[in-house]
Every structure is written in C-alpha cells, then in structure tokens.
Amino acid sequence: MQPLSVPARLAALSAPARRILQVASVLGPCFGVLDLARLMRCATAQLLPYLDEILAAGLLVNVEDRATFPDELVHAAVAETLCKPAAAALRAEAAALPRSGAGTGVGVGAGVGAGPAPVTGWESLTEQERRIAELVGRALTNQQIAHRIGRTRHTVNYHLRRTFRKLGISSRVELAALARAHR
C-alpha cells in the first residue's frame, strides 16, 4: 500500500492541528514547542492533543528535545499552504518573541538550568537599527530614511542587511510588520 502524500496527510488532520502545523512551519524545520506555544499565544498543554495527532500523521518527529519536520520536503509543503502575507506576519511575530533554549520538546516546557536564552529578535537590534526599522514601518524609502537620520543611503542599506540577518527575515514587508508590532 502506497503511503499518503503530504497534502493528503495534511487534509486528514483536524483544522486546529493543521493550523498549528502551519504556524510551526514558520519557526523553521526544527523548533521548540515552547516557541510554538508562545507564537500561538497559548499554553503548551493546549497543544498536546494536536501535536499527538500531527506526530501520528508523520508530519513531525521528535529529535532530542525539539519537534522537527521529518524532511525539508514536508516542511516546504506545509509552509506553502500558508498565504504569503500571513506567513510574513507570522515570521515577524516569531522574530519579536524571545526564543526558548534547550528542553522545549513536544509536551515539555523550558528545561531547568537551561540558562538564559540568547538575545534574539527585536532586542538584538542596535538603537540605529531599531530607528531604521521603525522608519521602514512608516513606509519611508531608504533615501528618505537616510535624509531623516543624517546618514547615506548606503549606510541605511548596511543597517537593513544586518537587521534582516538578525531577525531572520528577507523583506521590507516583514520588517515593516515587525516594526508596527513593536510600536
């Protein structure tokens, strides 16, 4: 008997499990469930029955203390089911959240003694990067931003590249959404 395709396995999931899996795809191919719960704005325990359903469907697996898509093709197939604006907004929200450290596997909260999580997201930006991000959020061009902060357009480009790298994003739209969320 032929195993079910990824779209067929997705279609077989309950609507809440499918939504959870779509949101999880934004976090990357390997993620902590605590990060997923934070992004979903719910308690980890609320996710457990749906995570069990997703695991049973073979769309996620446990690898050490992380939830992981079984391969990049599954991750990509799930990510493609999200409309682009929703995916961009979720990535911006995910970048704004403090990321958990070790000990965040399926059904497990933050580990005892895991130490402080590294500074990520908005907190990792310098004051200048935050200011530029805020101006991007107000739909200013790089030239307008450069004039406003008294720097060259090339300096603005440099700061934007660093900001994109720090936040794990790839577009001004994502940065604008993130900046508006922090306003």
N, C-alpha and C positions, 0 to 999 in steps of 0.2 A: 504494500500500500504506500502511495506517494505521500510524504509529509505535506502538511498545509503550507501554502505560501505565506509570506509575511502579511500581505494585505488581507488574506483570509483569516489569519490568526488575529489580526487587529480587529476585523469585523466581528469576530466571535467574542471579543471582550465586552464587558458591560460598559456603558457610557462613562461612568466615573473612572474605571480602570484605564480606558482609552485616553481620557483627558490627563490623568496622572502620568501616563507613559509619554504623551506628547510634551508635557511640561518637563519631564525628566530628560527628554532628548535635547532640550536647550542647555542643560547643565553639562552636556558632553557625553562621551561614550562610557565614562566611568564616573560615578558620583556618590556622595554620601547621602543617605536617606534624610538625615537632619537638614541638609541643604535643600532637599526637595520639599520637606515639610515647611521650612521657612518660606520658600518661594510660593508654596500653595497656601500659606497663612493658616496652617492647621497643625494639630498635634500629630506627632509621628504615629501614635496609636491609631488614629483615624485612618491612616494609610494602609495599615496591616492587611485587612481582608483583600484590598485591591492589589497590593503587592503580591500576596499569595496567588491571586488569580493570574497576574502577569507572569510570575515565575512558573506557574503550572503550564502556561501557554508557551513557555520557552523564549519569551521576548526579553527577559532579563535573567541574569545569573548572579550568584554570589561569588565574588572573588575577594578572598580575605575579608576585609571589613567594609567593602564597597559593593554597591549594586552596579552591574556592568551589562551593557548590551552584549549579546554573545559574539557579534562581529560588526564591523563597520557597515556592512550592507543593511543589517537590521536597523542600526542607529539611523542611517541615512533614509531608509524607507519610512521610519516613524517621523523623523524630522520633516520630511516632505509633505506629511499630512497636515502640517500647520500652515495657515496662510502667512505670507511673508510679514505683513505688519504686526501680527500677533507674535510671531517668532522674534521680531526685532524688539518689541516692547518687553517680552519676557526676558530676553538677553540683557536688556538694560536694567530690569528689576533684579535679575540674578547678579549682575555686576555690582549693584548697590548693596547687596546683602553681605554681611560678614560670613565668610566661609568657615565651615567647621574643619577640625583637624581629623586625626585618626579616630577610629571607634564609632563610625557612623554607618555601619552596615544595616542591612534590612532588619527592621524591628529593634535596632539598638540605638540609644541616644549617644550623646557625646561621651567619649571614654574618660574614665577617671585618670587624671595625671597626664592627659594628652598635651598639656602645655597650652600656652596662648596660641591662637590661630595667627598665621602671618597676616600682616596688614595687606588687604586687597581692596579692590573696588574703589569707591569714591575716596576713601580715607587715604589711599596710596598716592593720590594726586598732590602735586605741589600747589601752592596758592595760585601761581600763574596759570597752571593747567586747569584748575577749577574755574578761574575767571574766564579763560578762553572757552571752556566747555559751556559756561553759563551764556556767553555771547553767541555761541553756536546754537544753543537752545532758544535764543531770541531771533534766529534766522538771519544773523549777520553773515556776510561773506568774509573770507579771510582778509581781504583788503580792508573792509570796514573794521574788522577786529583789530588789525594792525594799527590803523589810524587811532582807534579808541584807546589802545593800551600803550601807544608810543613805541612800537616795535616794527620790524619789517614783516612783510608777508611771509618771507622765508622762515623767520623765527616762529611765526604762528603755525606754519606747516610743520616745523620741527616739534613743537609742543603737541600738536594734534596727533602726529605719528606716535609719540611717546604715550599719550593719553589712550589712544586706541589699543596699543600693546598692553598697557597696564590693566585696562578694563576688559580685554579680550573681545573687542568689538571691531567692526570693519567698515562702518559707515557713519556719516554725519547724522543720519536719521536716528540711528541707535544712540549716538551721543546726545542728540537733542532731547530724545525721550528720557534719557537718564538725567540730564541736567534739569529738565522740567520736574522730574520726580523729586529732586533734591531742593528745589526752590521753595 
